[in-house]
């Protein structure tokens, strides 16, 4: 059963392009991780609202990644991000995919 | 640019299976809509937290669907849903996909 992990960020006014640039230049090491499927960076309609949105093959695959070396490497730079870029704490949410419906081809 | 639309539901305690059954038995008419890519029903880790999660080819494709007959047909049954099933109003959010990273194959 697929699993979706979202981290919601509230970026401070005027710091949006800096935030986007951090994501564009990061090394995520995700693309070779077992059970990783696809990552999206989303920008909401509300000002400063962003979501890092990752689809995993299963909850187990996500949890295995959390405890792995690629995870630690990918997050090493996070400590260097200036705190003033955010207007509040990030909020992590995890979701089980109950139903899926695809475009007919 | 892909576009993701999420509708967040807070389901009342004890009504979760009824809510899931409504989704399983609905006729969405989505799978033949231009620009529709994939629909997921998500269940969060917090009790009663659900998201209807739809990926579109573009914002324009989503907006065209909103004004179309398949949308009206798909939502005709919504009025029949007992209000007591929810613990609060649904919250619709729309997101532009800024970055995508896929699993290496």
Backbone of each chain as ProteinMPNN parsed JSONL, in Angstrom:
{"seq_chain_A": "XXXXXXXXXXXXXXXXXXXXXXXXXXXXXXXXXXXXXXXXXXXXXXXXXXXXXXXXXXXXXXXXXXXXXXXXXXXXXXXXXXXXXXXXXXXXXXXXXXXXXXXXX", "coords_chain_A": {"N_chain_A": [[0.848, -1.199, 0.0], [0.674, 2.114, -1.004], [2.267, 5.104, 0.332], [2.143, 8.358, 1.577], [4.097, 11.137, 2.346], [4.074, 14.281, 3.796], [5.598, 17.392, 4.283], [4.835, 20.352, 5.669], [5.556, 23.721, 5.065], [5.818, 27.014, 6.331], [6.727, 29.813, 4.871], [8.572, 32.768, 5.434], [7.465, 36.099, 4.621], [8.61, 37.396, 1.579], [10.824, 35.735, 1.464], [10.504, 33.659, -0.23], [11.704, 33.006, -2.771], [14.286, 32.424, -2.066], [13.905, 30.188, -0.429], [12.874, 28.388, -2.348], [15.101, 28.132, -3.976], [16.93, 26.832, -2.296], [15.813, 24.263, -2.28], [16.05, 23.604, -4.964], [18.756, 23.356, -5.284], [19.534, 21.391, -3.603], [20.97, 18.235, -2.545], [19.408, 15.298, -2.651], [19.688, 12.573, -2.579], [17.688, 10.766, -2.909], [16.879, 9.367, -5.15], [17.934, 6.883, -5.476], [17.028, 5.355, -3.457], [15.548, 2.506, -1.974], [12.172, 1.759, -2.541], [11.395, 4.374, -2.699], [9.326, 6.529, -4.602], [8.333, 9.011, -5.912], [9.101, 12.492, -5.749], [7.737, 15.678, -4.988], [7.939, 19.204, -4.964], [5.679, 21.414, -3.659], [3.804, 24.419, -4.207], [1.572, 26.381, -2.469], [-1.647, 28.089, -2.803], [-2.015, 29.944, -0.83], [-0.04, 32.621, 0.498], [3.414, 31.937, 0.928], [3.082, 29.275, 1.569], [4.227, 26.033, 1.428], [4.842, 22.609, 0.406], [6.765, 19.741, 0.969], [6.561, 16.788, -0.72], [6.252, 13.459, -0.788], [6.089, 10.319, -2.362], [5.924, 6.981, -1.378], [6.614, 3.444, -1.72], [5.621, 1.981, 0.388], [4.728, 2.249, 3.899], [6.722, 1.063, 5.389], [8.961, 1.297, 3.729], [9.418, 4.071, 3.802], [10.009, 4.368, 6.527], [12.319, 2.854, 6.76], [14.074, 4.411, 5.279], [14.306, 6.725, 6.857], [15.948, 5.839, 8.885], [18.371, 5.564, 7.622], [21.629, 5.999, 6.012], [21.598, 7.659, 3.627], [19.459, 9.386, 4.296], [20.446, 10.839, 6.49], [22.604, 12.123, 5.232], [21.189, 13.669, 3.365], [19.915, 15.484, 4.981], [21.853, 16.904, 6.225], [22.517, 19.493, 5.472], [20.4, 20.957, 6.356], [20.627, 22.157, 8.85], [22.049, 24.407, 8.283], [20.338, 26.191, 7.165], [18.992, 29.433, 7.303], [17.081, 30.418, 10.109], [15.284, 32.507, 9.964], [14.03, 32.369, 7.601], [11.691, 31.044, 7.784], [8.232, 31.281, 8.832], [7.162, 29.921, 10.863], [7.005, 26.707, 12.61], [7.757, 23.66, 10.772], [5.376, 21.209, 9.646], [4.935, 17.856, 9.872], [3.221, 15.313, 8.139], [1.726, 12.113, 7.689], [0.439, 9.717, 5.433], [-1.683, 6.989, 4.637], [-2.407, 5.414, 1.547], [-5.573, 4.813, 0.568], [-7.298, 4.375, -1.567], [-7.062, 4.252, -5.139], [-7.339, 5.844, -8.262], [-6.906, 5.8, -11.656], [-6.2, 7.674, -14.658], [-7.924, 6.651, -17.543], [-6.443, 4.797, -20.175]], "CA_chain_A": [[0.0, 0.0, 0.0], [1.473, 3.349, -1.1], [2.327, 5.928, 1.53], [2.515, 9.729, 1.192], [4.611, 11.934, 3.459], [4.088, 15.71, 3.458], [6.11, 18.32, 5.274], [4.288, 21.675, 5.318], [6.39, 24.832, 5.498], [5.3, 28.378, 6.209], [7.911, 30.614, 4.579], [8.379, 34.182, 5.776], [7.194, 36.981, 3.49], [9.794, 37.89, 0.891], [11.908, 34.746, 1.454], [10.051, 32.524, -1.029], [12.617, 32.567, -3.831], [15.425, 31.827, -1.36], [13.457, 28.85, -0.036], [12.809, 27.543, -3.557], [16.48, 27.901, -4.444], [17.501, 25.793, -1.423], [15.325, 22.962, -2.736], [16.565, 23.325, -6.309], [20.189, 23.057, -5.252], [19.865, 20.376, -2.595], [21.25, 16.857, -2.951], [18.482, 14.543, -1.801], [20.08, 11.16, -2.551], [16.466, 9.957, -2.839], [16.516, 8.638, -6.366], [18.426, 5.497, -5.448], [16.553, 4.729, -2.221], [14.537, 1.464, -2.17], [10.811, 2.073, -2.136], [11.061, 5.76, -3.064], [8.697, 6.595, -5.922], [8.414, 10.333, -6.558], [9.102, 13.666, -4.877], [7.297, 16.95, -5.56], [7.842, 20.398, -4.126], [4.42, 22.088, -3.994], [3.575, 25.782, -3.707], [0.141, 26.583, -2.285], [-2.239, 29.368, -3.199], [-1.795, 30.897, 0.271], [1.342, 33.115, 0.441], [4.413, 31.302, 1.778], [2.727, 27.887, 1.887], [4.916, 25.034, 0.6], [4.832, 21.234, 0.923], [7.59, 18.699, 0.355], [5.519, 15.77, -0.906], [6.976, 12.287, -1.276], [5.317, 9.073, -2.43], [6.71, 5.772, -1.102], [5.931, 2.188, -2.038], [4.976, 1.499, 1.615], [5.142, 2.903, 5.141], [7.978, 0.426, 5.793], [10.048, 1.875, 2.921], [9.682, 5.402, 4.363], [10.651, 4.232, 7.841], [13.679, 2.346, 6.546], [14.861, 5.542, 4.79], [14.536, 7.599, 8.014], [17.057, 5.321, 9.67], [19.479, 5.201, 6.731], [22.672, 6.984, 5.772], [21.174, 8.707, 2.677], [18.619, 10.358, 4.998], [21.335, 11.7, 7.275], [23.336, 12.964, 4.271], [20.275, 14.625, 2.729], [19.468, 16.491, 5.945], [23.019, 17.529, 6.855], [22.52, 20.917, 5.165], [19.222, 21.62, 6.928], [21.065, 22.977, 9.979], [22.632, 25.66, 7.777], [19.276, 27.081, 6.67], [18.688, 30.494, 8.277], [15.748, 30.218, 10.711], [14.396, 33.633, 9.638], [13.352, 32.097, 6.333], [10.388, 30.445, 8.104], [7.332, 32.059, 9.684], [6.683, 29.015, 11.91], [7.594, 25.373, 12.498], [7.225, 22.764, 9.742], [4.457, 20.205, 10.188], [5.04, 16.607, 9.121], [2.039, 14.444, 8.189], [1.927, 10.87, 6.948], [-0.866, 9.235, 4.976], [-1.839, 5.738, 3.896], [-3.249, 5.534, 0.352], [-6.648, 3.819, 0.695], [-7.915, 4.113, -2.877], [-6.369, 4.886, -6.253], [-8.063, 5.783, -9.532], [-6.036, 6.382, -12.677], [-6.705, 8.05, -15.984], [-8.07, 5.541, -18.494], [-5.605, 5.04, -21.371]], "C_chain_A": [[0.883, 1.249, 0.0], [1.303, 4.219, 0.147], [2.802, 7.309, 1.099], [2.931, 10.51, 2.431], [4.691, 13.391, 3.012], [4.692, 16.486, 4.617], [5.677, 19.72, 4.84], [5.154, 22.769, 5.922], [5.623, 26.134, 5.37], [6.51, 29.298, 6.077], [7.597, 32.086, 4.851], [8.218, 35.021, 4.497], [8.5, 37.497, 2.887], [10.934, 36.883, 0.798], [11.588, 33.56, 0.544], [11.089, 32.066, -2.054], [13.873, 31.938, -3.24], [15.103, 30.381, -0.952], [13.436, 27.902, -1.247], [14.203, 27.185, -4.059], [17.181, 26.826, -3.6], [17.087, 24.401, -1.89], [15.918, 22.611, -4.099], [18.016, 22.877, -6.28], [20.532, 21.962, -4.242], [20.228, 19.053, -3.263], [20.382, 15.983, -2.074], [18.891, 13.086, -1.644], [18.865, 10.227, -2.551], [16.352, 8.978, -3.995], [17.071, 7.223, -6.429], [17.942, 4.748, -4.211], [15.445, 3.718, -2.546], [13.168, 1.929, -1.701], [10.422, 3.521, -2.344], [10.404, 5.767, -4.436], [8.836, 7.961, -6.575], [8.327, 11.434, -5.501], [8.566, 14.863, -5.663], [7.487, 18.054, -4.519], [6.617, 21.176, -4.596], [4.394, 23.502, -3.426], [2.076, 26.032, -3.647], [-0.34, 27.933, -2.777], [-2.079, 30.406, -2.089], [-0.329, 31.327, 0.272], [2.261, 32.372, 1.416], [4.155, 29.847, 2.112], [3.403, 26.919, 0.9], [4.774, 23.656, 1.237], [5.914, 20.428, 0.208], [6.762, 17.42, 0.426], [6.189, 14.55, -1.541], [6.084, 11.058, -1.245], [6.271, 7.893, -2.294], [5.895, 4.536, -1.451], [5.142, 1.681, -0.828], [5.451, 2.344, 2.792], [6.51, 2.373, 5.583], [9.161, 1.033, 5.026], [10.417, 3.259, 3.456], [10.449, 5.279, 5.674], [12.081, 3.712, 7.735], [14.596, 3.501, 6.119], [15.261, 6.472, 5.941], [15.753, 7.151, 8.827], [18.324, 5.069, 8.864], [20.483, 6.336, 6.557], [22.268, 8.051, 4.732], [20.29, 9.776, 3.32], [19.488, 11.363, 5.768], [22.106, 12.649, 6.343], [22.432, 14.054, 3.698], [19.903, 15.758, 3.677], [20.621, 17.237, 6.626], [22.99, 19.045, 6.659], [21.403, 21.68, 5.851], [19.608, 22.542, 8.087], [21.63, 24.323, 9.56], [21.577, 26.66, 7.299], [18.969, 28.158, 7.705], [17.251, 30.367, 8.784], [14.762, 31.299, 10.283], [13.627, 33.415, 8.334], [11.938, 31.566, 6.589], [9.569, 31.347, 9.022], [6.785, 31.194, 10.816], [7.304, 27.649, 11.705], [6.973, 24.579, 11.339], [6.316, 21.733, 10.403], [4.49, 18.964, 9.301], [3.76, 15.795, 9.274], [2.266, 13.248, 7.283], [0.57, 10.24, 6.644], [-0.764, 7.882, 4.29], [-2.746, 5.995, 2.696], [-4.295, 4.422, 0.404], [-7.227, 3.409, -0.647], [-7.095, 4.824, -3.933], [-7.235, 4.754, -7.497], [-7.242, 6.511, -10.573], [-6.808, 6.794, -13.909], [-6.791, 6.8, -16.86], [-7.19, 5.82, -19.715], [-6.077, 4.232, -22.572]], "O_chain_A": [[1.726, 1.426, 0.879], [0.338, 4.087, 0.901], [3.763, 7.422, 0.338], [2.216, 10.541, 3.432], [5.294, 13.703, 1.986], [4.346, 16.268, 5.778], [6.089, 20.214, 3.791], [5.452, 22.761, 7.117], [4.87, 26.333, 4.416], [7.229, 29.534, 7.047], [6.512, 32.577, 4.542], [8.764, 34.69, 3.444], [9.38, 37.975, 3.602], [11.923, 37.149, 0.114], [12.314, 32.566, 0.543], [11.33, 30.867, -2.193], [14.458, 31.031, -3.832], [15.924, 29.479, -1.112], [13.915, 26.771, -1.174], [14.443, 26.065, -4.511], [17.935, 26.01, -4.13], [17.897, 23.474, -1.9], [16.248, 21.454, -4.357], [18.457, 22.114, -7.139], [21.706, 21.644, -4.052], [19.841, 18.791, -4.402], [20.596, 15.928, -0.863], [18.489, 12.431, -0.683], [18.988, 9.044, -2.234], [15.798, 7.889, -3.844], [16.725, 6.452, -7.324], [18.393, 3.634, -3.943], [14.518, 4.027, -3.294], [13.026, 2.435, -0.588], [9.254, 3.877, -2.188], [10.874, 5.083, -5.345], [9.392, 8.072, -7.668], [7.599, 11.33, -4.514], [8.888, 15.046, -6.837], [7.224, 17.851, -3.333], [6.516, 21.553, -5.764], [4.886, 23.759, -2.327], [1.383, 25.911, -4.658], [0.456, 28.807, -3.123], [-2.015, 31.605, -2.363], [0.549, 30.489, 0.068], [1.924, 32.201, 2.587], [4.922, 29.239, 2.859], [3.173, 26.987, -0.307], [4.608, 23.539, 2.451], [5.976, 20.428, -1.021], [6.316, 17.018, 1.501], [6.636, 14.603, -2.686], [5.412, 10.783, -0.251], [7.283, 7.807, -2.989], [4.664, 4.566, -1.476], [4.113, 1.026, -0.991], [6.446, 3.061, 2.695], [7.348, 3.124, 6.084], [10.228, 1.257, 5.597], [11.6, 3.587, 3.553], [11.42, 6.0, 5.904], [12.946, 4.086, 8.526], [15.751, 3.568, 6.54], [16.395, 6.947, 6.003], [16.486, 7.971, 9.38], [19.255, 4.433, 9.357], [20.213, 7.484, 6.911], [22.562, 9.229, 4.929], [20.358, 10.944, 2.938], [19.278, 12.574, 5.694], [22.24, 13.837, 6.636], [22.84, 15.207, 3.559], [19.609, 16.867, 3.233], [20.4, 18.088, 7.487], [23.382, 19.799, 7.549], [21.441, 22.908, 5.925], [18.988, 23.587, 8.284], [21.69, 25.261, 10.355], [21.882, 27.828, 7.059], [18.713, 27.838, 8.865], [16.318, 30.226, 7.994], [13.555, 31.06, 10.236], [12.706, 34.162, 8.003], [11.083, 31.633, 5.706], [10.106, 32.069, 9.862], [6.021, 31.684, 11.648], [8.045, 27.44, 10.745], [5.818, 24.797, 10.974], [6.474, 21.424, 11.585], [4.119, 19.017, 8.128], [3.267, 15.604, 10.385], [2.915, 13.355, 6.242], [-0.329, 10.231, 7.485], [0.123, 7.653, 3.468], [-3.742, 6.71, 2.812], [-3.963, 3.241, 0.3], [-7.6, 2.254, -0.85], [-6.503, 5.87, -3.67], [-7.797, 3.691, -7.763], [-6.915, 7.686, -10.41], [-7.917, 6.324, -14.163], [-5.859, 5.998, -16.913], [-7.183, 6.936, -20.235], [-5.485, 4.321, -23.647]]}, "seq_chain_B": "XXXXXXXXXXXXXXXXXXXXXXXXXXXXXXXXXXXXXXXXXXXXXXXXXXXXXXXXXXXXXXXXXXXXXXXXXXXXXXXXXXXXXXXXXXXXXXXXXXXXXXXXX", "coords_chain_B": {"N_chain_B": [[2.704, 22.439, -16.255], [2.287, 20.367, -13.498], [-0.519, 19.994, -11.218], [-1.853, 19.919, -7.986], [-4.659, 18.998, -6.143], [-6.13, 19.135, -3.014], [-8.547, 17.985, -0.769], [-9.306, 18.353, 2.478], [-10.672, 16.356, 5.011], [-12.358, 16.203, 8.13], [-13.376, 13.585, 9.879], [-16.066, 12.465, 11.886], [-15.74, 10.828, 15.08], [-15.878, 7.341, 15.025], [-17.271, 7.211, 12.645], [-15.715, 6.58, 10.541], [-15.54, 4.229, 8.866], [-17.886, 4.32, 7.478], [-17.558, 6.692, 6.05], [-15.374, 5.97, 4.415], [-16.6, 3.975, 2.914], [-18.461, 5.429, 1.419], [-16.76, 6.698, -0.398], [-15.692, 4.5, -1.709], [-17.845, 3.539, -3.1], [-18.642, 5.522, -4.777], [-19.393, 7.209, -7.875], [-17.132, 8.655, -9.873], [-16.603, 9.63, -12.392], [-14.219, 10.596, -13.243], [-12.193, 9.361, -14.662], [-12.259, 9.686, -17.353], [-11.842, 12.28, -17.869], [-10.352, 15.052, -19.432], [-6.972, 15.804, -18.862], [-6.984, 14.929, -16.273], [-5.042, 13.071, -13.979], [-4.366, 11.28, -11.687], [-6.103, 9.908, -8.907], [-6.159, 9.801, -5.344], [-7.373, 8.467, -2.317], [-6.586, 9.456, 0.865], [-5.608, 8.405, 4.149], [-4.947, 9.855, 7.184], [-2.516, 9.846, 9.921], [-3.541, 11.002, 12.186], [-6.556, 10.631, 14.057], [-9.536, 10.278, 12.176], [-8.728, 11.91, 10.093], [-8.719, 12.666, 6.734], [-7.843, 12.851, 3.231], [-8.897, 13.849, 0.053], [-7.208, 13.509, -2.887], [-5.925, 14.757, -5.713], [-4.241, 14.587, -8.78], [-3.528, 16.729, -11.439], [-2.97, 17.541, -14.909], [-2.552, 20.221, -15.313], [-3.267, 23.487, -13.881], [-5.255, 24.662, -15.385], [-6.586, 22.456, -16.479], [-7.811, 21.375, -14.2], [-9.513, 23.509, -13.529], [-11.163, 23.587, -15.743], [-12.535, 21.212, -15.432], [-14.048, 21.671, -13.098], [-16.041, 23.32, -14.061], [-17.558, 21.614, -15.589], [-19.866, 19.083, -16.919], [-19.349, 16.38, -15.99], [-18.259, 16.951, -13.442], [-20.433, 18.052, -12.045], [-22.165, 15.838, -12.093], [-20.638, 14.036, -10.583], [-20.692, 15.158, -8.091], [-23.288, 15.197, -7.339], [-24.321, 13.393, -5.499], [-23.255, 14.244, -3.151], [-24.794, 15.927, -1.567], [-26.467, 14.182, -0.297], [-25.043, 13.039, 1.723], [-24.902, 12.345, 5.155], [-24.656, 14.991, 7.485], [-23.626, 14.622, 10.011], [-21.546, 12.934, 9.832], [-19.219, 14.275, 9.644], [-16.711, 16.126, 11.505], [-16.207, 18.718, 11.212], [-15.849, 21.491, 8.864], [-14.879, 20.772, 5.432], [-11.633, 21.367, 3.959], [-10.379, 22.949, 1.235], [-7.46, 22.847, -0.731], [-5.051, 24.055, -3.054], [-2.328, 23.32, -5.187], [0.617, 24.233, -6.924], [2.95, 22.308, -8.761], [6.262, 22.576, -8.252], [8.753, 21.334, -8.435], [10.025, 18.158, -9.472], [11.074, 14.907, -8.711], [12.084, 11.795, -9.732], [12.169, 8.242, -9.064], [15.147, 6.598, -9.929], [15.5, 4.516, -12.772]], "CA_chain_B": [[3.065, 22.24, -14.848], [1.262, 19.599, -12.771], [-1.296, 20.727, -10.234], [-2.416, 18.965, -7.029], [-5.786, 19.544, -5.386], [-6.425, 18.313, -1.838], [-9.666, 18.373, 0.077], [-9.075, 17.717, 3.782], [-11.895, 16.088, 5.761], [-12.263, 15.717, 9.505], [-14.523, 12.697, 10.041], [-16.445, 12.29, 13.302], [-15.306, 9.57, 15.699], [-16.78, 6.204, 14.821], [-17.917, 7.258, 11.329], [-14.665, 6.42, 9.534], [-15.77, 3.183, 7.869], [-18.989, 4.83, 6.657], [-16.944, 7.665, 5.138], [-14.587, 5.245, 3.404], [-17.528, 3.254, 2.036], [-19.017, 6.417, 0.478], [-15.782, 6.909, -1.458], [-15.52, 3.271, -2.494], [-19.014, 3.255, -3.935], [-19.034, 6.689, -5.564], [-19.074, 7.278, -9.304], [-16.458, 9.949, -9.957], [-16.543, 10.056, -13.795], [-12.95, 11.308, -13.436], [-11.165, 8.665, -15.446], [-12.287, 10.067, -18.766], [-11.753, 13.743, -17.932], [-9.094, 15.572, -19.991], [-6.044, 16.447, -17.943], [-6.954, 14.2, -15.002], [-3.98, 12.071, -13.967], [-4.562, 10.197, -10.712], [-6.799, 10.244, -7.664], [-5.919, 8.95, -4.178], [-7.975, 8.802, -1.029], [-5.552, 9.271, 1.887], [-6.002, 8.407, 5.556], [-3.838, 10.361, 7.987], [-2.22, 9.198, 11.194], [-4.448, 11.559, 13.19], [-7.872, 10.002, 13.916], [-10.561, 10.976, 11.409], [-8.143, 12.813, 9.092], [-8.698, 12.107, 5.383], [-7.65, 13.814, 2.142], [-9.066, 13.448, -1.353], [-5.927, 14.017, -3.409], [-6.024, 14.549, -7.154], [-3.191, 15.209, -9.586], [-3.98, 17.195, -12.751], [-1.891, 17.924, -15.818], [-2.344, 21.673, -15.191], [-4.326, 24.222, -13.187], [-6.32, 24.892, -16.356], [-7.37, 21.218, -16.602], [-8.649, 21.303, -12.995], [-10.561, 24.531, -13.59], [-12.119, 23.194, -16.784], [-13.361, 20.134, -14.867], [-14.98, 22.307, -12.149], [-17.173, 23.891, -14.787], [-18.057, 20.639, -16.574], [-20.958, 18.202, -16.519], [-18.894, 15.276, -15.134], [-18.093, 17.447, -12.069], [-21.775, 18.169, -11.466], [-22.657, 14.473, -11.873], [-19.862, 13.387, -9.522], [-20.985, 15.769, -6.796], [-24.731, 15.187, -7.108], [-24.607, 12.58, -4.319], [-22.653, 14.837, -1.942], [-25.87, 16.491, -0.759], [-27.14, 13.105, 0.449], [-24.181, 12.575, 2.81], [-25.336, 12.9, 6.451], [-23.689, 15.982, 7.99], [-23.052, 14.153, 11.288], [-20.364, 12.122, 9.55], [-18.048, 15.161, 9.715], [-16.497, 16.845, 12.761], [-15.953, 20.12, 10.862], [-15.931, 21.716, 7.411], [-13.74, 20.346, 4.612], [-10.768, 22.49, 3.572], [-9.801, 22.715, -0.091], [-6.199, 23.537, -1.003], [-4.566, 23.803, -4.413], [-0.873, 23.471, -5.195], [1.413, 24.095, -8.144], [4.124, 21.445, -8.595], [7.436, 23.365, -8.659], [9.888, 20.447, -8.723], [9.698, 16.731, -9.466], [12.231, 14.022, -8.768], [11.576, 10.43, -9.804], [13.042, 7.099, -8.835], [15.988, 6.203, -11.069], [15.184, 3.125, -13.167]], "C_chain_B": [[1.939, 21.509, -14.118], [0.65, 20.429, -11.646], [-1.935, 19.693, -9.301], [-3.503, 19.654, -6.214], [-6.089, 18.589, -4.236], [-7.635, 18.874, -1.125], [-9.525, 17.6, 1.386], [-10.386, 17.585, 4.543], [-11.563, 15.705, 7.191], [-13.53, 14.924, 9.799], [-14.787, 12.482, 11.537], [-16.035, 10.905, 13.791], [-16.357, 8.479, 15.48], [-17.434, 6.161, 13.455], [-16.935, 6.987, 10.194], [-15.022, 5.388, 8.462], [-16.908, 3.59, 6.935], [-18.456, 5.821, 5.605], [-16.164, 6.953, 4.03], [-15.499, 4.525, 2.408], [-18.166, 4.194, 1.005], [-18.062, 6.627, -0.697], [-15.648, 5.673, -2.329], [-16.667, 3.058, -3.466], [-19.413, 4.448, -4.806], [-18.682, 6.485, -7.05], [-18.428, 8.634, -9.521], [-16.452, 10.51, -11.381], [-15.22, 10.751, -14.126], [-12.093, 10.684, -14.531], [-11.213, 8.972, -16.938], [-12.155, 11.578, -18.96], [-10.367, 14.152, -18.462], [-8.232, 16.209, -18.91], [-6.037, 15.842, -16.555], [-5.825, 13.177, -15.056], [-4.236, 10.95, -12.971], [-5.231, 10.741, -9.452], [-6.371, 9.268, -6.567], [-6.823, 9.411, -3.037], [-6.957, 8.45, 0.049], [-6.175, 9.257, 3.283], [-4.801, 8.805, 6.393], [-3.609, 9.56, 9.258], [-3.106, 9.747, 12.313], [-5.853, 10.986, 12.982], [-8.845, 10.882, 13.127], [-10.047, 11.879, 10.31], [-8.049, 12.103, 7.727], [-8.43, 13.218, 4.373], [-8.063, 13.17, 0.826], [-8.012, 14.231, -2.13], [-5.887, 13.719, -4.905], [-4.909, 15.291, -7.877], [-3.735, 15.48, -10.989], [-2.776, 17.574, -13.597], [-1.56, 19.413, -15.665], [-3.478, 22.264, -14.355], [-5.541, 24.412, -14.105], [-7.215, 23.649, -16.496], [-8.308, 21.069, -15.402], [-9.811, 22.287, -13.105], [-11.608, 24.223, -14.668], [-13.076, 22.125, -16.247], [-14.445, 20.693, -13.933], [-16.236, 22.842, -12.852], [-17.873, 22.898, -15.7], [-19.192, 19.772, -16.027], [-20.488, 17.011, -15.672], [-18.692, 15.694, -13.668], [-19.453, 17.501, -11.365], [-22.33, 16.776, -11.156], [-21.954, 13.825, -10.678], [-20.233, 13.91, -8.148], [-22.478, 15.772, -6.449], [-25.072, 14.458, -5.813], [-24.138, 13.233, -3.028], [-23.719, 15.392, -1.001], [-26.58, 15.456, 0.099], [-26.313, 12.623, 1.65], [-24.64, 13.175, 4.141], [-24.256, 13.796, 7.057], [-22.965, 15.495, 9.244], [-21.792, 13.316, 11.082], [-19.082, 12.96, 9.714], [-17.958, 15.881, 11.065], [-16.229, 18.32, 12.491], [-16.016, 20.263, 9.362], [-14.693, 21.162, 6.689], [-12.926, 21.579, 4.226], [-10.073, 22.161, 2.256], [-8.512, 23.515, -0.258], [-5.682, 23.112, -2.373], [-3.083, 24.164, -4.494], [-0.301, 23.345, -6.594], [2.614, 23.202, -7.838], [5.34, 22.198, -9.14], [8.598, 22.493, -9.097], [9.399, 19.019, -8.675], [10.993, 15.945, -9.528], [11.723, 12.59, -8.698], [12.641, 9.419, -9.421], [13.84, 6.814, -10.1], [15.644, 4.774, -11.468], [16.328, 2.482, -13.934]], "O_chain_B": [[0.793, 21.958, -14.111], [1.221, 21.42, -11.191], [-2.496, 18.702, -9.768], [-3.303, 20.74, -5.671], [-6.281, 17.391, -4.445], [-7.741, 20.08, -0.903], [-9.61, 16.372, 1.413], [-11.122, 18.558, 4.706], [-10.606, 14.972, 7.44], [-14.612, 15.49, 9.95], [-13.861, 12.339, 12.336], [-15.99, 9.944, 13.024], [-17.549, 8.675, 15.717], [-18.093, 5.175, 13.124], [-17.277, 7.145, 9.022], [-14.828, 5.645, 7.274], [-16.901, 3.25, 5.752], [-18.851, 5.788, 4.439], [-16.285, 7.297, 2.855], [-15.209, 4.473, 1.213], [-18.387, 3.805, -0.142], [-18.493, 6.722, -1.846], [-15.505, 5.78, -3.547], [-16.485, 2.467, -4.53], [-20.425, 4.385, -5.504], [-17.801, 5.702, -7.406], [-19.089, 9.662, -9.374], [-16.313, 11.718, -11.57], [-15.104, 11.415, -15.157], [-11.362, 11.379, -15.237], [-10.327, 8.574, -17.693], [-12.331, 12.091, -20.065], [-9.343, 13.654, -17.992], [-8.701, 17.046, -18.14], [-5.187, 16.188, -15.734], [-5.662, 12.489, -16.064], [-4.316, 9.786, -13.363], [-4.966, 11.856, -9.003], [-6.234, 8.069, -6.81], [-7.007, 10.609, -2.826], [-6.515, 7.306, 0.147], [-7.126, 9.984, 3.566], [-3.753, 8.164, 6.322], [-4.415, 8.703, 9.62], [-3.391, 9.04, 13.28], [-6.299, 10.866, 11.841], [-8.96, 12.081, 13.382], [-10.838, 12.553, 9.651], [-7.385, 11.075, 7.593], [-8.746, 14.381, 4.621], [-7.624, 12.063, 0.516], [-7.936, 15.457, -2.04], [-5.821, 12.559, -5.311], [-4.663, 16.47, -7.623], [-4.314, 14.607, -11.635], [-1.705, 17.888, -13.077], [-0.415, 19.817, -15.866], [-4.511, 21.627, -14.147], [-6.689, 24.335, -13.668], [-8.435, 23.764, -16.616], [-9.466, 20.683, -15.563], [-10.955, 21.942, -12.81], [-12.784, 24.556, -14.521], [-14.266, 22.127, -16.561], [-15.596, 20.257, -13.965], [-17.336, 22.815, -12.301], [-18.707, 23.3, -16.511], [-19.439, 19.739, -14.822], [-21.171, 16.656, -14.711], [-18.921, 14.897, -12.759], [-19.594, 17.048, -10.229], [-22.898, 16.556, -10.086], [-22.587, 13.153, -9.864], [-20.108, 13.197, -7.152], [-22.882, 16.282, -5.404], [-25.999, 14.849, -5.105], [-24.558, 12.842, -1.94], [-23.566, 15.333, 0.219], [-27.216, 15.795, 1.096], [-26.82, 11.886, 2.496], [-24.756, 14.396, 4.25], [-23.09, 13.41, 7.133], [-21.834, 15.9, 9.512], [-21.064, 13.026, 12.032], [-17.997, 12.411, 9.9], [-18.971, 16.203, 11.684], [-16.042, 19.096, 13.428], [-16.214, 19.278, 8.651], [-13.606, 21.094, 7.263], [-13.451, 22.691, 4.171], [-9.283, 21.22, 2.173], [-8.472, 24.71, 0.035], [-5.853, 21.967, -2.794], [-2.643, 25.174, -3.946], [-0.686, 22.458, -7.357], [3.226, 23.326, -6.777], [5.44, 22.432, -10.344], [9.343, 22.85, -10.01], [8.472, 18.696, -7.932], [11.896, 16.27, -10.299], [11.031, 12.205, -7.755], [13.839, 9.699, -9.448], [13.292, 6.79, -11.202], [15.509, 3.908, -10.604], [16.226, 1.323, -14.337]]}, "name": "protein", "num_of_chains": 2, "seq": "XXXXXXXXXXXXXXXXXXXXXXXXXXXXXXXXXXXXXXXXXXXXXXXXXXXXXXXXXXXXXXXXXXXXXXXXXXXXXXXXXXXXXXXXXXXXXXXXXXXXXXXXXXXXXXXXXXXXXXXXXXXXXXXXXXXXXXXXXXXXXXXXXXXXXXXXXXXXXXXXXXXXXXXXXXXXXXXXXXXXXXXXXXXXXXXXXXXXXXXXXXXXXXXXXX"}
